[in-house]
Amino acid sequence: MAKACVITFLFFFICISSSPTFASAAGPSKQNKYIIVGRVYCDTCRVEFETKLSEPINGAVVKLECKNRTTEATTYQSNEIATNPSGEYRIEVTGDYEDSDCDINLIRSPRDDCSEPTESWRKARVVLTARDGISGELRYPNNLGFKKKEALPGCKKVLTDMGYYELKEELGNEAVA
């Protein structure tokens, strides 16, 4: 008899404790809010990645665009957003885009000397769903870059210090001076 009471109590406890979870899952869906925080830089060494000589770009313009993976229809598009003096941008999005690929795209740079988008970092993927195991509203895509027209003189030393000139003989004139 005591076992039956314990089992009944446990069953009752489990039902009661899980009911708010069940009610919230079955109730109206909560609109997810995401804050995307990223940065745009000037690749002063023209190497397609950041170095200690890279510079933030104030006033660079980016835009978020989400497209459905199946139909490729646009599911979300932000306004154009300009970066602050630290090269940072912030985009707020409401909704869940589980079935979409969302990318931050470089639009333009205000700097004439650094306006060519890097091939590798002209766009950055960002996940905007709560159903992927990532919790919280903050999302941090990879930094995006524009290349300087001509590499800075100090780039060779910086890259050598990083170990990128170990094959100098093989690189020949392709090495950044």
Secondary structure, DSSP 8 states (H G I E B T S, - for coil): -HHHHHHHHHHHHHHHHHHHHHHHHHSS----EEEEEEEEEEETTSSSS--TT-EE-TT-EEEEEEEETTT--EEEE---EE--TTSEEEEEEES--TTEEEEEEEEE-S-TTS-EE-STTSEEEE---STTS--SSEE----EEEE-SS--TTHHHHHHHTTTTTTHHHHGGGS--
